[in-house]
């Protein structure tokens, strides 16, 4: 049985999508929700779904091995889904090749520190890009620089607002993110 931990800081819409996607799976289960905000919507969602939560504070996350030790006991694979802190080196090393992130643009463009959420969509529109999309990539110790696993594209219409583009990108996230993680875990892609 593959155990997935989801790291999230917000409402947990992608986390909820994962829970729904894998709830009937015989091979994969959601084992843990990790958040840096105890009052985040994702924490409530995890409690409602009966999934264990781990609330991390900045000091323990970056300065000792308690978090990585707990992760190694409770999960095999980490999915970042709107978790805004840089992942520390000890977790990157312990889960090398077993930790993925999704970015709301076609990397390597529009990635890096500070490029998340509406900021990404605003930049894409400001630069009059013709397309955007999602990038699923392995996590390393730099923002959005891990090896790309998968990308899906959507058209950016001249009339699109950042909110409209965000909706298109969210639809791609919900459709592809759990599928790609499942394929990685089951060895159908590398």
N, C-alpha and C positions, 0 to 999 in steps of 0.2 A: 504494500500500500504506500503510495507516494503521499507525503504530507506537505501541504502548501501553507506558508505564512504570508500574509499580505501586510505590507507596510502602507499606512495611509494617514493623512493629516486632516482630512475634510469630512464631507458627508458620506463618502463611501459608496458612490454609485457604481464604480468599477468593482469594488469589493462585493457588493450585493450581486452584481452580474456574475461574478465567479461563484458565489455561493449557490445561486440558482443553476448555473451551468453544471456544476459538479455534484449537486445534491443526490443524484441517482447513480453516480459513478461507483463502480466496484473497485477501481484501481487508484483513485485520487480522492483525497478529502482535504477540506480546509481545517487546519489544525490550530491556527493562531492568527489573531489580528494584532498588529503592533502599531501603536500610535504615540505621537509625541504630545497629544492633546487629550486630556482625560474627558473633556466634554465634547469631543468631536462626534459628529453624527455616526461615523463608522463604528465607534465604540458601542453606541446604543444598538446599531444594527447587529453587531457581533453578539451582544447579550441576547437579543431577540432570537437569533439563529442558534444559540447555544454553543457559540465558538469562544474559546478561551481568549482573553485579551491580555496584552502586556503593554503597560504605559511606561514609556521611557523618558527619563529626564536627560537634559543635555550633558550633565557631568558624567553620569554612569555610561551613557551612550558612547562618549568619546574618550573617557579616561580610565576605563577598566574593562575587564573581560566578562563581567557578570552577564551582560546582554548576549554576547556571542556564545557563552556557555549554555545559557538557557535556550537559545535558538538551536544549538546543536542537539539538545535533548528532545526538542519538540517539533522540529521540522527538517525536511530534506531539501526544500526549494523555496526561494523567496521571490515574491512578486511585488514590485513597487507600483503603487497605484495612487499617485498624488501625495507622495511623501516628500516633503520639501527640504529635508536636511540631507547634506552630503553623507554618504555611507562611509563610516570609518574603515581604515585599512584592515583592522583585525577581522571585521565581518566580510570585507571584500575577499580576503585571503581564505577564510574558512568556507566561503560559499562560491569560490571562483568557478565559473561555468554553471552555477546553480542559482543565479540571481539575475532577474530581468527587470527592465523598466519599459514604460511606454512614454513616448514623447509626442506631443500634439503638433508635429510638423515633420517634414521630410529632412531628417538629419543628413549631412552635417549642417545644413542651414537652420538658423533660428534655434540653436541649442546653446547650452552653457549656463553659467550662473545667472540667475535672475530671469531666465527665459522659461516661463511657465504660464499656464492658464491664458487669460485674456491678453497678456503681454505678447505672447507668441502670435496670436491671431491678428492683433493690431499691427504688428510688424509685417506680417505676410501681406496684409491688405495695403499698408502704407507703401510697400515696395511693388505694388501692382503685380504680384505673382499670379500666374494663370492656374496653378494648382497648389494644393497643400495635402495634408494627410496625416498618417501616423507612422512612427518608427518604433518597432520593438527591438530592443538591443540588450546585450549583456551589460551588467554593471561592473565598472571598475572604479578606481579612486579619483576619477575626474568626471565632472558633470557632462553627461550625454556623449561620451567618447568611447564607450564600449563597442565591441563588434556588433554590427547590425545583423539582425536575424531575419527581419521581415519589414516590408513597407507596403502600405496601401494608400492610394491617392484619391482625392476628390477635386472637382473643378472649383475654382474660385471665380465666381461671377463678378462682373464690375459693380453690380448692385449689392453684393454681400456686405453685411456689417460684421464686426467681430463676433457678435452674438450668433448670427446666422452661420458663420463659418465654424464656430465652436460646436454648434449642433451637428453639422456634417461630420466633423472630426469625432465627436462623441459616438455617433452611429457606427463609424469604422472601429472605434475602440471596443464597443460592446460586441460587435460582430466577430472581430478577429482575435482580440487579446486572449480570451480563454481557450480558443481553438489552437492558437500557436503554442501556448503553455502546455496544453494537453499533448500536442505532437512532440514537443521537446521531452516531456516526461516519459512518453511511451516509445521514444526513440525513432519517431517518424521523420524528424528533421534534426539537424545538429547545429 
